[in-house]
Amino acid sequence: MPGYGPNTRTIMQIRVKGTVATSNNYVSGKIATTLPAVFAKSQDRVIVLNNNYNSTYGVNNLPTDSYVRIQDKTTSKGVYNNIVSGIALTNAGSGYVNPPTVTISGGYGVGATAVANMVTTGIVQSFNLLSGGAGYTQPPTVLLVAPAVGGVQATASSTLAGTSIKSIAIVNGGTGYSSAPTVNITGGGGSGATATAVLKAGGTVSSITITNRGANYTSAPTVTLSAPPAGGTRATATATMTRLVSALTLTGAGTGYSSAPTVTISGGGGSGATATATITGYISNITVGNGGSGYRNAPNVAISGGGGTGAAATATINRTTGKVTLITITNAGTGYTSVPTVTLSGGSGTNATGTATISTKVASLTITANGSGYTGTPTVSFSGGGGTGAAATATVSSSIASVTVVNAGSGYTTAPTVSFSGGGGTGAAATASLTGSIASITVTNAGSGYTSLPTVGFSGGGGSGATTTVVLNPTSVAAITIVNGGSGYATAPAVSITPTDGKGGGAAATSVLAHNGIVKDVTVTNGGGGYISVPTVTFSAPPSGITTVGTAAILKSNLTLKLEPKCIQELFEMEYGRMNAILGSEVPNTTGVNQTTLPNSFIDPPNEIVKDSDPTQPIGSAADGTQIWKITHNGVDTHAIHFHLFNVQVLNRVGWDGAVRLPDANELGWKDTVRMNPLEDCIVALRPFKQNLPTTGAWAGGLPNSVRSMDVTQPTTSTMGFTGIDPTNMPAPVTNQKINFGWEYTWHCHLLGHEENDMMRPIIFGVAPVAPTGVAATAQVGKVVVGWTNAARSATQFTVQRATTWNGPWTTLGSPVPVTVATTYSYTDTTVVSGTTYFYRVIASNVVGYTQTYAAPSVGYANTSIDSTPANALPVSAL
């Protein structure tokens, strides 16, 4: 099997009688040509370090579909294509007591998650899209859990994001144009984009003006300019795309508005989108004034006057008394400005009367400006107008923002025609400005739906040779790296992300606090958009101690991954004086003249924690889960190191003499066992994913954690046998106790004599627990009680968060609630203000590792928290 070999100790001697030149001979360019035969199609793409460090793949002629480079700008930008950008409610349902679970499936993509929001009992109002996922080629199916018997199941549909054309850049202005050439925009999957060219003196195209941005583009269309007369050169240009707000869907009309409320479109990484609302009067209730008498059948109900139309109602009678008892509205109508007259006739009775009550609601929304630069779905909010309850969702699609002249061409006598093609959208249009060569292109219609850059072509105008290049949109924050975890924090500090040059915004993140008051990690919750340079990251200060320091990485930035320092140490054991190999850690930031190795036995606290990798995150962002291990071999034997239940990829080998050695051809790709050579560093990449297990029946709640004492042969109070040195080479005494190993994996030597003599270390594989269910908030005088049910087998604690709007920002309340043997849990919030409406959510956490805290300068051992998606409760008004 690949990756396995004979026990190297059984090979006593190999005598080399001669050498023969081979066609491959470890020439990297030739190795590259054999790569397609090395990898099975079912394997993940390999991970490759940058050219300066990686010697095996550090060539330019690798097949582009056979690898993903850790620091590859060009691959990162496409990873977010085909994400879910929004979920629209198609039926609010009825009978819901708690927000239903939302399941997103199909569409050939992965990773999209969302939670439902309810403002009133019974119906679903909106959704929070937690992750857009990636790789969707068609909108996935959205399924909401059915309510109790008697209710109506809510339904919803998803929308895929596209990218849009932002501009068209002139690559080559061309020559010889006597008139502005025609600009043709083709491809990209859309249609309708148009533009005009502007000429300058000398027959070149000076600019392109987009006249229609088109719509539905899924990739960047081609921009083509018509050719100049004979002797000129054709101008060329490329389109730049942007994403704008293309539609607003009213999900809740609200009530009680005396004037049209103000519509605010915020977030989503873009800016500039505006809209206006119109209100209408409708009949909200009809009360029976006089039941009349003698009715044997229900009378007809007529509604007249009041300035509106369309209202209808039916009457209900009591046949015993002959009276009208109820009038039910079947159509509330629209346009009512005053109370209409209600007339009851027929039914063999007389004198029944009814009185209508009118109210107002939001009737429609009109987009007055589409904005630009949206990387996610913005929030639509309503204010003013005297009413409440209006809600809406935005749809973001792609359009052409600008066209850049790549080649101005020459010889144009009139402005050439600009045409757009491809990109998956429609409607983009532009005009060219003629100055002899094409100097610029102005986007006249950005189109929409673009998911990749379209090609820009030129035709007409009497010139030729103009070409364009695409200007990409600014990018978003991909990850935040902790430089200094700080100290003294009692709760996770707030994270602020500020653009350094005033460009960009919308990024948000939350910090994850370790159990010793140090910030261990930062999760980017919204990448924002428009960032040209890396923004500044600041953390709120602790009550006492050191403020955390972190740095951001944007998608177009190179990402530096820490090399996790691991080791193999061969030493003489104390009992019989035999040489024994053991695994451990290397002391960071030291020199060769110091002791660098920290050997660990199997019972020592685990230092290796690997989280379930996120397939929706691009390789090259810290959130994707990739780890790079540098395993330093401080010994003289060759070891076959096996990684239990997942594969790794050999990136490089570096000898103690500094020589970079190529991996063998049989080591390319992903392997579960890797050869470790003496006196050499072996650098491997790992990115494991959890198994795709069922989620119903016996599998409901997920797999439980492996919770055990570190030394199962000794009492839990024992302190004997542990190394007692943390990974920073500081004393950290250990007490044998039960700890959470998550889904416990191992790495070990596959040579039986070594494996059975303690050359083995545990790996904690951390998986997020299933979210809690039945979250409900109940207002009592001076407090709100939040209750929920534990649905996870791997949860260790719960975090309760509160906000004053359904989409945050969220504040963590108090300390985490520990998991016990109970099924239901509650938290009492006594910090509420009477009359304020609060939104609550609960997050299940799986805390893994040895959580004992130590006084500085000791750091202690590895531990972290892996969190579930949040589960929301209905909003509640504090008493």
C-alpha positions in Angstrom: 0.0 0.0 0.0 1.2 3.5 -0.7 3.1 5.0 2.3 4.0 1.7 3.8 7.4 0.0 3.6 9.6 -2.6 5.3 11.0 -2.2 8.7 14.1 -0.3 7.9 16.0 -2.0 10.7 15.8 -5.3 8.8 17.8 -3.9 5.8 21.3 -4.6 6.9 23.3 -3.4 3.9 22.8 -2.3 0.3 25.8 -2.2 -2.0 25.6 0.2 -4.9 27.5 -1.3 -7.9 26.8 1.5 -10.3 24.5 4.4 -11.3 22.4 4.9 -14.4 21.0 8.3 -15.5 17.2 8.4 -15.5 14.8 10.5 -17.6 13.3 12.0 -14.4 16.3 12.4 -12.2 14.4 14.6 -9.8 14.1 17.6 -12.1 11.2 19.4 -10.8 9.8 20.4 -14.2 9.8 16.8 -15.3 8.2 15.7 -12.0 5.5 18.2 -12.7 4.5 16.5 -16.0 3.9 13.2 -14.2 1.6 14.7 -11.5 -1.7 13.8 -13.2 -0.8 10.1 -12.9 0.1 10.4 -9.3 -3.2 11.6 -7.8 -6.4 9.6 -7.6 -9.3 11.7 -8.8 -11.1 11.0 -5.5 -8.3 12.6 -3.5 -8.4 16.2 -2.3 -6.1 18.6 -4.1 -2.7 18.8 -2.6 -1.5 21.8 -0.5 1.7 23.5 -1.6 3.9 26.0 0.1 5.2 29.1 -1.7 7.9 28.7 -4.4 10.7 30.0 -2.2 10.3 27.2 0.3 8.8 24.3 -1.6 11.2 22.5 -3.9 9.0 19.8 -5.3 6.2 21.9 -6.7 8.0 25.2 -7.0 7.6 25.3 -10.8 5.3 27.2 -13.1 4.2 24.4 -15.4 2.2 22.4 -12.9 -1.2 21.4 -14.1 -3.5 24.1 -12.7 -6.1 21.7 -11.5 -3.7 19.5 -9.5 -2.8 21.7 -6.6 -3.8 24.6 -4.4 -0.9 26.8 -3.3 -1.0 28.0 0.3 0.0 31.5 -0.7 -1.6 31.6 -4.1 -3.5 34.9 -4.7 -5.2 33.7 -7.9 -6.8 30.6 -6.4 -8.1 32.3 -3.3 -10.2 34.8 -5.1 -12.3 32.2 -6.8 -13.1 30.1 -3.8 -16.0 32.2 -2.7 -17.7 31.8 -6.1 -21.1 30.2 -6.1 -22.0 30.9 -2.5 -25.5 31.3 -1.1 -26.2 35.0 -0.8 -29.7 35.0 0.6 -32.8 33.0 1.7 -36.2 34.4 0.8 -39.3 33.4 2.8 -41.9 32.0 0.4 -44.4 30.9 3.1 -44.2 32.1 6.7 -46.1 29.0 8.0 -48.0 29.0 11.2 -48.2 27.3 14.5 -44.5 27.6 15.4 -43.6 27.9 19.0 -39.8 28.3 18.5 -37.8 29.2 15.4 -37.5 26.1 13.2 -34.3 24.4 12.3 -33.1 25.4 8.8 -31.5 22.7 6.6 -29.8 23.7 3.3 -29.0 20.8 1.0 -28.4 20.0 -2.6 -27.1 22.5 -5.2 -23.8 20.5 -5.5 -22.2 22.8 -2.9 -21.4 22.6 0.8 -21.3 24.6 4.0 -24.3 27.0 3.8 -26.0 27.4 7.1 -28.8 29.6 8.4 -31.1 30.2 11.4 -34.7 31.3 11.3 -36.0 34.4 13.1 -39.5 34.8 14.6 -40.8 38.1 16.0 -44.2 36.8 16.9 -45.3 33.3 17.9 -46.5 31.2 15.0 -44.8 32.5 11.9 -41.3 32.7 10.5 -40.2 36.3 9.6 -36.7 36.2 8.3 -33.4 34.4 8.3 -29.8 35.0 9.4 -27.4 33.5 6.8 -24.5 32.3 9.0 -22.4 30.9 6.1 -22.8 31.1 2.4 -20.9 27.9 1.9 -19.2 27.4 -1.5 -19.3 25.5 -4.7 -23.0 25.7 -5.4 -23.9 25.4 -9.1 -27.6 25.9 -8.5 -29.6 27.2 -5.6 -29.8 24.6 -2.9 -33.0 23.4 -1.3 -34.0 25.1 2.0 -36.1 23.0 4.4 -37.6 24.2 7.6 -38.7 21.8 10.3 -42.5 21.4 10.4 -44.5 22.9 13.4 -46.7 21.0 15.7 -49.9 19.3 14.5 -52.3 22.0 13.2 -49.6 24.4 12.0 -48.5 25.1 8.5 -44.9 24.3 7.5 -42.9 27.4 6.4 -41.1 27.4 3.1 -38.2 29.3 1.7 -35.9 29.5 -1.3 -32.2 30.3 -1.7 -30.4 32.8 -3.9 -26.8 32.3 -5.2 -24.4 35.2 -5.2 -22.8 36.5 -8.3 -20.2 39.1 -9.0 -20.9 42.1 -11.2 -19.1 44.2 -13.7 -17.5 47.2 -11.9 -15.5 48.8 -14.7 -13.9 48.1 -18.1 -10.2 48.8 -18.4 -8.5 49.6 -21.6 -5.6 47.2 -22.2 -4.6 48.7 -25.5 -6.1 51.8 -27.0 -5.4 50.7 -30.5 -4.7 53.1 -33.4 -6.3 54.4 -36.6 -9.9 54.8 -35.3 -11.7 57.6 -37.2 -14.9 57.1 -35.1 -15.5 55.5 -31.7 -15.6 51.8 -32.1 -18.5 49.6 -31.1 -18.1 47.9 -27.7 -19.4 44.3 -27.6 -19.8 42.6 -24.2 -20.2 38.8 -24.7 -20.0 35.6 -22.6 -20.2 35.4 -18.8 -23.5 33.7 -18.9 -25.6 36.9 -19.1 -26.9 39.4 -21.6 -27.9 43.0 -22.0 -24.7 44.8 -21.0 -23.9 47.7 -23.4 -21.2 50.4 -23.6 -20.0 53.1 -25.8 -16.4 54.1 -26.6 -14.9 57.6 -26.6 -12.1 58.6 -29.0 -9.3 61.1 -28.5 -7.1 62.7 -31.0 -5.0 60.3 -33.0 -7.7 57.7 -33.5 -7.3 55.9 -30.1 -10.0 55.1 -27.6 -9.8 57.2 -24.5 -12.6 55.7 -22.4 -15.6 53.5 -22.3 -18.9 54.5 -20.9 -21.2 51.7 -19.6 -24.8 52.5 -20.8 -26.5 49.4 -19.4 -24.9 47.1 -16.8 -27.0 44.1 -17.8 -28.0 41.3 -15.5 -27.6 37.7 -14.5 -23.8 37.5 -15.3 -22.1 34.6 -13.5 -18.6 35.3 -14.8 -16.9 38.4 -16.3 -18.1 38.9 -19.9 -15.9 39.6 -22.8 -15.6 43.2 -24.0 -15.0 43.6 -27.7 -14.5 46.8 -29.6 -15.1 47.1 -33.3 -12.1 47.3 -35.6 -10.7 50.6 -37.0 -10.2 51.2 -40.7 -7.4 49.4 -42.5 -4.0 50.3 -41.0 -5.2 50.8 -37.5 -5.0 48.5 -34.5 -8.1 47.3 -32.6 -8.6 48.6 -29.1 -9.1 46.1 -26.3 -10.7 46.5 -22.8 -11.7 44.4 -19.8 -14.7 44.6 -17.5 -14.5 45.0 -13.7 -17.5 43.7 -11.8 -19.3 44.7 -8.7 -22.2 43.4 -6.7 -25.2 45.6 -6.1 -28.6 45.4 -4.5 -30.9 44.3 -7.3 -34.1 43.6 -5.4 -35.9 44.0 -2.1 -38.5 41.5 -0.9 -41.0 42.6 1.7 -41.2 39.8 4.2 -43.3 41.7 6.8 -45.7 44.6 6.0 -45.8 45.8 9.6 -48.7 47.9 10.9 -49.6 51.3 12.3 -47.6 53.5 10.0 -48.9 57.1 9.7 -46.3 58.0 7.2 -43.8 56.0 5.0 -40.9 54.7 7.1 -37.3 55.4 6.2 -35.6 52.4 4.6 -32.0 51.8 5.5 -29.8 49.3 3.7 -26.6 48.6 5.7 -23.8 46.0 5.9 -23.0 43.4 3.3 -19.6 45.0 2.6 -21.0 47.5 0.1 -22.5 51.0 0.2 -24.7 53.4 -1.7 -27.9 51.3 -1.9 -31.1 53.3 -1.0 -34.8 52.6 -1.3 -38.1 54.2 -0.4 -41.3 52.7 1.0 -44.9 53.3 0.3 -47.7 52.7 2.8 -51.3 51.8 2.3 -54.4 51.7 4.4 -56.1 48.4 5.0 -59.0 47.1 7.1 -57.5 45.5 10.2 -60.8 44.6 12.0 -64.6 44.7 11.7 -66.6 44.6 14.9 -70.3 43.7 15.2 -72.2 46.8 16.5 -75.7 45.3 16.5 -76.3 41.7 15.9 -79.7 42.4 14.5 -82.5 39.8 14.5 -84.3 37.2 12.4 -81.2 35.9 10.5 -81.7 32.4 9.2 -78.7 32.6 6.8 -75.5 34.7 7.0 -76.0 38.1 5.4 -73.8 39.5 2.7 -71.2 42.0 3.9 -70.5 45.0 1.6 -67.6 47.4 2.3 -67.8 50.8 0.6 -66.1 54.2 0.7 -63.0 55.1 2.6 -60.9 55.7 -0.6 -59.8 52.0 -0.8 -60.6 49.0 -2.8 -60.6 45.2 -2.6 -61.8 44.7 1.0 -64.2 41.7 1.6 -65.6 40.0 4.6 -68.1 37.3 5.6 -70.6 37.2 8.5 -71.3 34.4 11.0 -74.7 34.0 12.6 -76.1 32.2 15.6 -79.1 30.3 14.2 -80.6 29.9 17.7 -80.8 33.6 18.4 -80.9 34.8 14.8 -78.1 37.3 15.4 -74.9 38.1 13.6 -72.0 37.2 16.0 -68.9 37.7 13.9 -67.6 39.4 10.8 -64.4 37.9 9.4 -62.1 39.8 7.0 -61.3 37.7 3.9 -59.4 40.5 2.1 -58.0 43.5 3.9 -58.0 45.6 0.8 -55.6 48.5 0.0 -55.6 52.3 -0.3 -58.0 53.1 2.6 -57.6 56.7 3.9 -60.7 56.8 6.0 -63.0 54.3 7.7 -65.3 52.6 5.1 -68.9 51.8 5.6 -69.9 48.2 6.4 -73.3 47.2 5.2 -75.0 43.8 5.9 -77.9 42.7 3.7 -80.0 39.6 3.0 -80.1 36.5 5.2 -83.8 37.2 6.1 -82.8 39.3 9.0 -82.6 43.1 9.8 -80.7 45.8 11.7 -77.3 44.1 11.9 -74.4 46.6 11.8 -70.6 46.5 11.7 -67.8 49.0 12.2 -64.5 48.8 10.4 -61.1 49.7 11.8 -58.4 50.7 9.4 -54.6 50.6 9.9 -51.6 51.1 7.6 -48.8 48.9 6.5 -45.9 49.0 4.1 -47.2 48.3 0.6 -44.1 48.3 -1.6 -40.4 49.1 -1.8 -38.6 50.9 -4.6 -34.9 50.8 -5.0 -33.6 54.3 -5.7 -29.9 53.4 -5.9 -28.4 50.0 -6.3 -25.1 50.8 -4.5 -22.0 48.8 -5.2 -19.3 46.6 -3.7 -21.5 44.3 -1.8 -19.6 41.1 -0.7 -22.6 39.8 1.3 -26.3 40.4 1.8 -27.0 43.7 3.5 -29.6 44.2 6.2 -32.8 46.1 5.4 -34.3 48.0 8.3 -37.2 50.4 8.8 -37.5 53.4 11.1 -39.9 56.2 11.7 -43.4 56.5 10.3 -45.1 55.6 13.6 -45.5 51.9 12.9 -43.7 48.6 13.7 -43.0 45.2 12.3 -42.0 46.0 8.7 -39.3 43.7 7.5 -37.6 43.0 4.1 -34.7 41.1 2.6 -32.2 42.2 0.0 -31.1 40.3 -3.1 -27.5 41.1 -4.2 -26.5 40.4 -7.8 -23.7 41.2 -10.1 -23.3 44.1 -12.5 -20.6 45.8 -14.5 -19.0 48.6 -12.5 -16.4 49.8 -15.0 -14.5 48.9 -18.1 -10.7 49.5 -18.3 -9.1 50.1 -21.7 -6.2 47.6 -22.0 -5.1 48.7 -25.5 -6.4 52.0 -26.9 -5.9 50.8 -30.4 -5.3 53.3 -33.3 -6.8 54.5 -36.5 -10.3 55.0 -35.2 -12.3 57.7 -37.0 -15.5 57.2 -34.9 -16.0 55.7 -31.5 -16.1 51.9 -31.8 -19.0 49.8 -30.6 -18.5 48.1 -27.2 -20.1 44.7 -26.6 -20.3 42.4 -23.6 -20.5 38.7 -23.6 -20.2 35.9 -21.0 -20.0 36.2 -17.3 -23.4 34.7 -16.7 -25.3 38.0 -16.6 -27.4 40.2 -18.8 -27.9 43.8 -19.7 -24.4 45.3 -19.4 -23.7 48.2 -21.7 -21.0 50.8 -22.2 -19.7 53.5 -24.6 -16.2 54.2 -25.8 -14.6 57.7 -25.9 -12.4 58.3 -29.0 -9.1 60.2 -28.9 -7.4 58.3 -31.7 -6.6 55.5 -29.3 -8.9 54.2 -26.6 -8.0 56.0 -23.4 -10.8 54.9 -21.1 -14.0 53.0 -20.9 -17.1 54.2 -19.0 -19.5 51.6 -17.8 -23.1 52.6 -18.7 -24.8 49.6 -17.3 -23.0 47.3 -14.8 -25.3 44.3 -15.5 -25.6 41.8 -12.7 -25.0 38.2 -11.8 -21.3 38.1 -12.8 -19.2 35.4 -11.0 -16.0 35.8 -12.9 -14.4 38.5 -15.0 -15.9 38.9 -18.6 -13.7 39.3 -21.6 -13.7 42.8 -23.2 -13.8 43.1 -27.0 -13.9 46.0 -29.4 -15.5 46.3 -32.9 -16.0 49.1 -35.4 -14.8 52.7 -35.1 -12.2 52.3 -37.9 -9.3 51.2 -35.5 -7.8 48.0 -34.2 -5.5 46.6 -31.6 -7.2 47.9 -28.5 -7.0 45.5 -25.5 -8.2 45.6 -21.9 -7.4 44.3 -18.5 -9.9 43.6 -15.7 -9.8 45.6 -12.5 -10.9 43.4 -9.6 -13.1 44.6 -6.8 -11.4 45.3 -3.4 -11.5 42.3 -1.1 -12.6 41.2 2.3 -11.0 40.1 5.6 -10.1 36.4 5.5 -8.6 35.8 8.9 -7.2 37.4 12.1 -4.0 36.0 13.7 -3.3 36.4 17.4 0.1 38.0 17.9 -0.2 38.3 21.7 -3.1 36.7 23.5 -3.0 39.2 26.3 -4.0 38.3 29.8 -6.5 39.0 32.6 -9.6 38.7 30.5 -12.8 37.5 32.3 -14.9 37.5 29.2 -13.9 37.5 25.5 -13.0 41.0 24.4 -14.7 42.9 21.6 -12.8 43.0 18.3 -12.7 46.2 16.2 -11.5 46.2 12.6 -10.6 49.6 11.2 -9.4 50.3 7.6 -6.0 51.9 7.6 -6.6 54.0 4.5 -10.3 54.7 4.9 -11.2 52.1 2.2 -13.3 49.1 3.1 -15.6 48.3 5.9 -18.2 45.9 7.2 -15.8 43.3 8.6 -16.6 41.9 12.0 -15.1 39.2 14.3 -15.5 37.6 17.7 -12.7 36.5 20.0 -12.4 33.1 21.7 -11.1 33.1 25.3 -9.1 30.3 26.7 -9.5 29.3 30.3 -6.5 31.2 31.6 -7.8 34.7 30.6 -5.8 34.7 27.3 -7.4 35.1 23.9 -6.7 32.0 21.9 -8.4 32.6 18.6 -10.5 35.0 16.6 -13.4 34.1 14.3 -14.2 36.4 11.4 -18.0 36.5 11.3 -18.2 39.0 8.4 -15.4 39.5 6.0 -16.7 42.9 4.9 -15.5 44.3 1.6 -13.7 47.1 -0.1 -10.4 46.6 1.7 -7.4 47.7 -0.4 -4.9 47.2 2.4 -4.8 45.2 5.6 -7.0 46.8 8.2 -6.1 47.4 11.8 -7.4 45.0 14.5 -7.9 46.2 18.0 -9.2 44.4 21.1 -10.9 45.9 24.2 -8.7 46.0 27.3 -9.1 43.5 30.1 -10.0 44.6 33.7 -6.4 44.1 34.5 -3.6 42.6 32.5 -2.3 42.8 28.9 -4.5 43.8 26.0 -4.6 41.3 23.1 -2.8 42.1 19.8 -3.8 40.7 16.5 -3.2 41.2 12.7 -5.7 40.7 9.9 -5.2 39.0 6.6 -7.3 40.0 3.5 -7.9 37.6 0.7 -5.4 39.1 -1.6 -2.7 39.1 1.1 -0.3 36.3 1.5 -1.1 34.3 4.6 1.7 33.2 7.0 1.0 29.9 8.7 2.9 29.0 11.8 5.0 25.8 11.5 3.8 23.7 14.5 7.0 22.4 16.1 6.9 18.6 16.6 9.8 16.2 17.2 11.1 12.7 17.3 13.6 12.1 20.1 15.7 9.0 20.6 17.1 8.7 24.2 18.0 6.0 26.7 15.1 5.0 29.0 15.7 5.0 32.7 14.6 1.5 33.7 16.9 -0.8 31.6 19.1 1.8 29.8 17.8 0.8 26.4 17.5 3.4 23.5 13.9 4.4 23.1 12.3 6.7 20.5 9.5 9.0 21.6 7.4 11.8 20.1 7.2 15.4 21.5 7.5 19.1 20.7 10.4 21.4 19.8 11.0 24.5 21.9 10.0 27.5 19.8 12.3 30.4 19.1 15.6 28.9 20.3 19.0 28.1 18.9 21.0 25.0 18.1 23.2 25.4 21.1 20.2 25.0 23.5 18.2 21.9 24.3 15.3 22.1 21.8 13.4 18.9 22.4 10.6 18.2 24.8 9.8 14.5 24.7 6.3 13.4 25.8 4.9 10.1 26.7 1.4 9.0 25.8 0.0 9.9 29.2 1.2 13.6 29.0 -1.5 16.2 28.2 -2.2 16.4 24.5 -0.5 19.3 22.6 -2.0 18.5 19.2 -5.5 19.8 18.6 -7.0 19.7 15.1 -10.4 21.1 14.4 -12.8 19.8 11.8 -11.7 21.6 8.6 -14.2 23.9 6.8 -14.5 23.1 3.1 -16.2 26.4 2.4 -13.1 28.4 3.4 -10.4 29.0 0.8 -7.0 27.3 1.3 -4.9 30.3 2.2 -7.2 31.6 4.9 -6.7 30.8 8.6 -10.3 29.7 8.8 -9.9 26.7 6.5 -8.3 24.5 9.3 -4.9 23.8 7.6 -2.0 23.1 9.9 1.7 22.8 8.9 3.8 20.6 11.1 7.6 20.7 11.2 8.7 17.3 12.6 12.3 17.5 13.7 14.0 14.1 13.9 16.7 14.2 16.6 17.8 10.6 16.2 19.5 8.0 14.0 16.7 5.5 13.1 14.2 5.9 10.2 10.6 5.9 11.5 7.3 5.2 9.6 5.0 7.7 11.3 1.3 7.0 11.0 -1.5 9.5 11.3 -4.5 7.7 12.6 -7.8 8.2 10.6 -6.6 11.0 8.3 -4.0 11.8 5.7 -1.1 14.3 5.5 0.9 15.7 2.7 4.7 15.8 2.6 5.6 19.4 1.7 9.4 19.3 2.1 12.3 17.8 3.8 15.1 19.9 5.2 18.3 18.3 6.6 20.2 19.6 9.6 22.8 20.8 7.2 20.2 23.1 5.7 19.9 21.1 2.4 16.3 21.0 1.0 15.5 17.5 -0.1 12.8 16.5 -2.5 10.1 14.1 -1.4 10.1 10.8 -3.3 7.7 10.4 -6.2 5.7 7.9 -4.1 5.2 10.5 -1.4 3.4 13.0 -3.6 -0.2 13.6 -2.6 -2.0 12.5 0.6 -0.6 9.7 2.7 -1.5 8.2 6.1 2.1 7.1 6.8 5.2 9.2 6.2 8.9 8.2 6.4 10.9 10.2 8.9 14.6 10.3 8.1 17.3 10.8 10.8 18.7 14.3 11.4 16.1 15.9 9.2 13.0 18.1 9.4 9.9 16.7 7.6 7.3 19.3 6.9 3.8 18.0 6.4 0.3 19.6 5.9 -2.8 18.3 7.4 -6.4 19.3 6.8 -8.7 16.6 8.1 -12.5 16.5 7.8 -15.0 14.7 10.0 -16.8 11.7 8.6 -20.2 12.3 7.0 -22.3 10.5 9.5 -26.1 10.2 9.7 -27.9 12.8 11.9 -31.1 11.0 12.7 -32.2 8.0 14.8 -29.3 6.5 16.9 -27.0 9.1 15.4 -29.0 12.1 16.5 -26.9 14.4 18.7 -23.6 13.4 17.0 -20.9 11.2 18.4 -19.8 11.6 22.1 -16.4 12.8 23.1 -13.6 10.5 24.3 -13.4 11.6 28.0 -10.9 9.7 30.1 -8.1 10.1 32.6 -4.7 10.7 30.9 -3.3 7.6 32.7 -6.0 5.1 32.9 -3.8 2.8 35.1 -3.5 5.4 37.9 -5.9 7.1 40.3 -7.2 10.5 39.1 -5.3 12.3 41.9 -1.9 10.9 40.8 0.9 13.2 39.8 3.5 10.5 39.0 4.9 9.7 35.5 4.1 13.0 33.8 6.8 15.0 32.2 5.5 18.2 33.7 6.9 20.6 31.1 4.7 22.7 28.9 5.4 23.3 25.2 7.3 26.5 26.0 9.7 24.6 28.2 8.3 26.0 31.4 7.4 23.8 34.4 3.7 22.9 34.5 3.0 20.1 37.0 0.2 17.7 35.9 -2.4 15.9 37.9 -4.0 12.8 36.4 -7.5 13.8 35.7 -10.3 13.2 33.2 -10.1 15.4 30.2 -12.0 15.8 26.9 -10.0 14.3 24.0 -12.8 15.0 21.5 -12.8 12.5 18.7 -9.5 11.0 19.9 -7.0 10.2 17.2 -3.3 9.4 17.5 0.0 9.8 15.6 2.6 7.1 16.2 5.4 5.1 14.8 4.1 2.1 12.8 7.2 0.0 13.7 5.7 -2.4 16.2 8.6 -2.3 18.6 8.5 1.5 18.7 4.7 1.8 18.9 4.4 -0.5 21.8 7.2 1.3 23.7 5.4 4.6 24.0 6.2 6.2 20.6 2.6 7.4 20.4 0.8 10.6 21.1 -2.9 11.5 21.2 -4.4 14.0 18.7 -7.6 15.8 19.8 -9.9 16.1 16.8 -12.4 18.8 17.7 -15.9 18.7 16.2 -18.6 21.3 16.8 -21.6 20.0 18.8 -25.2 19.9 17.6 -27.0 23.2 18.3 -29.4 23.3 21.3 -33.2 23.1 20.6 -36.3 24.6 22.0 -34.7 27.9 23.0 -37.3 30.1 24.6 -37.2 33.4 26.5 -39.8 34.2 29.2 -40.1 37.7 30.7 -40.7 37.9 34.4 -40.6 41.1 36.6 -37.1 42.4 36.5 -35.6 39.4 34.6 -35.8 37.1 31.6 -35.5 33.4 31.9 -33.9 31.6 28.9 -34.5 27.9 28.6 -33.3 25.3 26.1 -32.8 21.6 25.5 -29.4 20.0 25.0 -29.4 18.1 21.7 -25.7 17.3 21.5 -23.7 14.4 22.9 -20.5 16.3 22.7 -21.5 19.6 24.3 -19.5 20.6 27.5 -21.0 24.0 28.1 -23.5 26.6 26.8 -23.1 30.3 26.1 -26.1 32.6 26.3 -26.0 35.8 24.2 -28.4 38.8 24.0 -29.0 41.5 21.4 -31.6 44.3 20.9 -32.0 43.6 17.2 -32.4 40.2 15.5 -29.1 40.4 13.7 -27.0 41.6 16.6 -24.5 42.7 17.7 -24.5 40.0 20.4 -23.3 40.3 24.0 -22.3 37.2 26.0 -24.1 37.0 29.3 -22.4 35.8 32.4 -20.3 32.7 32.6 -20.9 29.6 30.5 -23.5 27.1 31.7 -21.8 23.7 32.3 -23.4 20.5 30.9 -24.6 18.1 33.5 -26.7 14.9 33.3 -29.8 17.1 32.8 -31.6 17.4 29.4 -33.0 20.9 29.9 -31.2 24.0 31.0 -31.9 27.6 31.9 -30.2 31.0 32.4 -31.7 34.0 34.2 -30.8 37.4 32.9 -31.3 40.0 35.6 -29.7 42.9 33.7 -32.8 43.7 31.6 -34.4 47.1 31.3 -38.2 47.2 31.5 -39.9 47.9 28.1 -36.9 46.9 26.1 -37.3 44.1 23.5 -34.4 41.5 23.7 -33.3 38.8 21.3 -31.6 35.7 22.9 -29.6 32.9 21.4 -27.8 29.9 22.9 -24.5 28.3 21.6 -23.3 24.8 22.5 -19.5 24.5 23.0 -17.2 21.6 23.0 -14.2 22.5 25.2 -11.3 20.0 24.6 -7.9 19.6 26.1 -6.2 20.0 29.5 -7.7 23.2 30.9 -5.6 23.6 34.1 -4.3 27.2 34.4 -0.8 28.2 35.5 0.9 31.3 36.8 3.1 33.1 34.4 5.6 32.5 32.8 4.2 29.0 32.3 1.5 28.9 29.6 0.1 25.4 30.2 -1.2 22.9 27.7 -3.4 23.1 24.6 -7.1 23.6 24.9 -9.8 25.2 22.9 -13.5 25.5 22.4 -15.4 24.4 19.2 -18.8 26.1 19.0 -22.1 25.1 17.4 -24.3 27.3 15.3 -26.5 29.5 17.5 -30.1 28.6 18.3 -32.4 31.6 18.5 -35.4 32.3 20.7 -38.4 34.5 20.0 -37.9 38.1 21.1 -39.3 39.1 24.4 -40.2 42.5 26.0 -38.7 42.9 29.5 -41.2 43.6 32.3 
